């Protein structure tokens, strides 16, 4: 067998392109955060992770340009050797202070933050226990480490306890969950998870990529939302969402981060965060700390859209954050809905298996603090029109059942 046989037999994407229903790697001509230019016309952007709308903020843009002028475009080396600037250390000090933690450690991407942390901490004889809907970077970190991975049912505390109960008492155990789940938009039940972890002597790490800047006082994340910042061992966050940049970080106890810093291959063998990206995050922190009301604006928009979409008849699942899925279930109908909305002027993200479980294909929508009511109302008009045309709405009986389940 030729290694490339799988390449020649891979025709699914070509078939989707021929039908005009291939939704991935689509180029935007321009993006102003709340709107974008796609195929020559303006679309309302409800498919980004730009939760606080800071990617186009003048103060943030200027900080990035000033950093390039001072430091150049790259450090051309890893943090371990020549790639650490005082700018990186300042950013880590600010992140630790923001979270009320002892220390912070930055990585070049959020993916590397998860992979690097898990592979550094979980070794032979240890166990890493993850939610079945955890992000792919967590799963990859588990597969790369020398420990053993176990999984529990999504947000099911009894399932987590069943897994932990079966593990050796003397083994090292790390439980890793998302704070906010990126497709369903639901929040992890951290108080219950923390209690179970303490009962079985497990450490807990929260991937809060979609929680930082969104949940908790001042956007400090899911642990802060539940007042559990001192109870969670490691909080991971990214810069590619609320912080309008690219990169990732962890915060926690100084001795734990010191160990990760000297054992995480994803950190040691990767070039460091470019100066402009670090400066961007610092500028975003300045804005968030000076104007915490920006987080309230985000939630006002999210609640308005969630209420409107549910009343319209869309199945929004268990969402209770600014991530609001429109669950369609069938892959083909999901692609049709994505294309129809795009043609009418609304940008969403179609998500099909394996990004979601089978029969759970959906359109992922998300909202920002800078969306105006006019943006949202225009989007709702289009969502209503397309939903009616493609029969995307739940029956009244199904709506009632969905509401009871959410309640």
N, C-alpha and C positions, 0 to 999 in steps of 0.2 A: 504493500500500500504506500502510495505517495503521501508525504506529510501534507501537501497542499490539496489533497482530495477534498478536505472539508471546506477549503476556500472556494473551490469551483462549484460545490454543491450548496453554497450559501446564497440563496436567491430571494429570500424573504424581503430584503430591503429593496432590491431592484423591482420586485412586483409592486411594492407599496408606492415607489416613485412613479411607476407607470400609471398608477391609479390617481396620482396627485395627492396621496394621503400619507406621505412620509414626513413626520413632524420634527425630526431631529437634525441637529447641526444646521439649523436655518439661520442665515445671516441677517442681522439688523443693520440698516444703513445708518441709523443714529438712535440714540436713546437719551431722553431727558428725565428718566426716572419714572414719571407717571405716564408718559407716552413714549412711543418709539416709531420709527419709520421702518415699515416692512413692505417689500415689493412695491415701493414707490408711494405708499399711502400711510397716513397716520393711524396707529392703533393705540387703544387704551391698554396700558401695561398692567395686567393683574396676574402676572406670572413671574415676578422677580422676588428675590430675597432682600431687596433694598428697603427693609422694614421702616427705617427712620428717614428714608429719602435723602441721605447725606451724600450720595455719589456725585451730585451736581452742586452741592453747597459751595459758594465762593470761598469761604474760609478753609474748607477742606482742600479744594483744588489748589489754592495758593500755598498751603503747607506742603503739598506734594512737589510743586514746582520749586519752592525754596529749598527743599531737601536735595533735589537734583542739582540745583545750582551750587550747593555747598559740598555735597558728598559724591556727586556723579550718579550714574545709573545703577551701579552694582558694586558689591564688595568682592566679587570674584573668588569667594572662598567660603568655607564652612565656619560656623560659630566656633568650632573646636580650635581652629587655627587663626587665619587672618581675617575672618568674617565678622568679628564682633566690634560694633561701634558703640560709643557712649550712648548713641541714640537708642540702640537695642536695650541697653541697661535701664535707661530712663523709661522706656516703654514698659519694661517688666516691673519697675517700681510702681508706675502708675496703675497697671493692671492689678497688682497685689493690693494696692490701697483701695481701688474701686471695689474689689471683692471682699475687703477686710481679711485678706489672707496673709500668711507669712511671706510667701514668695510666689513668683510667676516665672514661667519659662516659655519663650516663643519658638515656634517652628515655622518653616517656610510655607507649609500648607496645613489646613485642618486635617486632611487625610494623614499626613505624616505625624501630626500630634497624637492621633489615636493609635496608629501603628507603632510609633516610637515608644509611647508610654506603656502600652500593653506588652510589647515584646521585651521591654527592659525589665518590667516588674514580674511577669508571669514566666516562671522557669519550670524545669523538670520537677514533677511531683506536685506542682501547683494546679489550681483549677480557675478558669475564667468562666463566669456564668452570665449569659446575655439574654435580653429580651428577643423574641423571634422577629420583631420589627426594628431592631437596632440598625443603625446605618452600616452600609457596606464596609466602610473603613474600620469599624469596630470588628466586624466579622473577619476581615483580612488580617487585622492584628492578631486575632485569636488563632487563625490558621498558620500564621508565621511564627508564633511563639512556641516554646518547647513544652508548655503546659497542655492541659486537656480542656476542651471547650464543652460546656453544657448549655442547653437553651431551655427557656421557660416560656409559657404562653403569654401573649402580649398583655401587659399591665395586669397580670393575674398573680396576686401575691401568694395565694395558696399553691399555685404551680411553682413559684420560686421557692417556697418553703419545702415543697416535696423534693426539689432538686438538691437543695442545701442539706436536707436531712440525710440524704444517701451518701454524702461525701465524707471522707475520713476526717475525724475531729482535728487531727494534727496537721492537716494539709493547709497550705496557703490558699486563700480564696479571694477572688476579686469579682464583684458583681458590677457589670457595666450596663447602664441604661441611657436612653435619650431622655433629656428633660422635656423637650417638646418634640413629638414625632413629626417628621418632615412631610409625610404624605397625608396622614389622618388629621394632623393639627391638634392632637389630644396631648394632655399633660400627664407625665408619669405620676403615680400615687406615691410620691417620695416619703411621706411620713410612715406609711406602712412598710415600704421597702427598707427604709433605714432601720426600723424596729426589727425586722426579720434578719437583716445583716448583723445587727448587734447580737441577736440571740444565738447565731451560729458562728460568730467570730469571723465574719467576712468583711473585707474592706469594700467601699463603694466608690465608683467613679461615675460621674454624670456628664455625658456629652450634651452640652447646652448650646450647640451651634445655632439652633433656632429659638433659644430662650434668651440669650444675651441681647440686651437692648429691647426686649419684648416683655418678659415676665418679671415680676418682682419690683420692689421700690426702686425707682430710677433705672429700671431695665437691668437690674443686677442678676437676673436669672431665676431659674426654677427653685434652687435651694433657698434663695432669698425670699421668693414668693411664699415658701412654707416656713420661713424663719429657721432653716436648717443648715445655714452656711458652716457652722462649727461641727456639724454632724456628718457632712459629706467629705470624704477623704481627698478626692481629686475632682475638680471641676474643669472641664475642657470647653473651650470656646473657639470660634473662628472669627477672622477679620473680613470674610468675604460676604457678610450679610449686613448686620446693623452697622458695622464699622467700615463699610464702604471701601474695602481694600482687598487684600488676599493674604492668607497666612492663618496660623492657628496658635493656640497657647493652652497651657494648663496652669492652674493655681492650686496651692495646697501647702502642706508643711515644708519648711525649708530643707530638712534633711531628706525628705522623699524626693523633692525636685532636684536636689544635688545628686542623688543616685541616678535618677533618670537622665540628667544632663550628661553624665559620664558613661552611660550604658545604652542610650537610645541610638541605634545605628541610623535611624531615619533622620536624626539631628546631626550626628557627627559626620555623616557622609553626604550631606546635602549643602548646597550653597545657602547662605543666610538670606534673610528677608531683605529685599532691596530698600535703600534708605527712604525712597518716596513712599513705599507702602507703610513703613513704620511711622513716618511723619503723618500720614493720612490718619492712622488710628489714633495717634495722640491728639490730632485736631478734633476727631469725632468725640473722644473722651471729654475734651474741653466743652464741646457743645452740649453733650448729654448731661454733664454735671452742672453746667450753667443754666440749662433749660430742660429740667426734668419733665416739664409739661408736654414735651414732644412725644413721650411715651403714651401719655393720655390721649393725644390726638390720634395715634395709631389705633388704640383700643376703641375710640369712638367710631372710627371708620370701620373697623372689623365688626363691631356689634351691629352697626347699621346694615352691613352687607349680609351678615349671617341671618339676621331676622328677616330681611327682605328675600333672600334666596330660599329660606325655609317656607316662608309664606307663599312664595311663588310655586313651590312644589318640588324643588330640587332636594335630593337626598344628600345631606351634608355630613352624615355619619356622626361621630362623637366629637367633632371639632369644638374646641373652646378657646381658640387662639386666633391670631390673624391669618393662619393657614386654614382655608376652607375648601375641602374637596367637594367636587360635584360627582358623586358616585354613579356611574353608568353601567358598570359591570362587563358589558360586552366590548371586546377589543375593537371590532370593526366600527360599531356605533360611536365609540369614544373618539376614534380617528375622524369619523364624519363630523361629529360635533365640533372637534377642534378646528377643522378646516372651515366649517360654516361660520363659526364665531370669528375666525381670523379674517375671512372675506368680508364680514360685516363691520369689522373694526375693533375686535377685542382679542388680546393676546393671552392665552392660557397655556398650561403645560399638560399634555396628555401623558398619562402614566399607565403602562400596561405591565403584566408579569414579565420578568421577575421583580420589577420595581414594586409591585404590590402582589398580594396573594391571588391565585386563580379566581376568576369571576368577580374581581374587585377593581377592574379598570376604571380610571377616573380622570377628570380634569382637575388638576391642582391649581387653585387660585389663591392668591395672597395679596395683602394690601399694605399700604405704606402710610406713614404719618402725613405725607404731603399730597395725597390724593384729595382733590376738592370734592365737594358734594356734587358738582356738575360732572366730574369724571365718573363718579360712582353711579349717578342716575343714568348717564348715557350708557354705561356698561350694563346696567340692569335692564334697560329697554331692549338692548340687543340680546341679552341672555333670555329675556322673556320671549322674544320673537323666535329665536332659534330653538328654544326649548319646546315651544308649541309646535313648530314645524316638524321637529324630529321626535316628538313624543318622548321627551326626557323626564317628564315630571312623574312623581309618585302618584298613585291613586290616593284618594282621601283616606281610605282605610289603612293604607300603608303609611301615610303621613302620621296618622294617629299612633300607630304602633312604633314608628321611629321616634316620635316625640316622647312616648312613655319610656322607651329604652334609654334615651338621652337623659331624661329626668332621673 
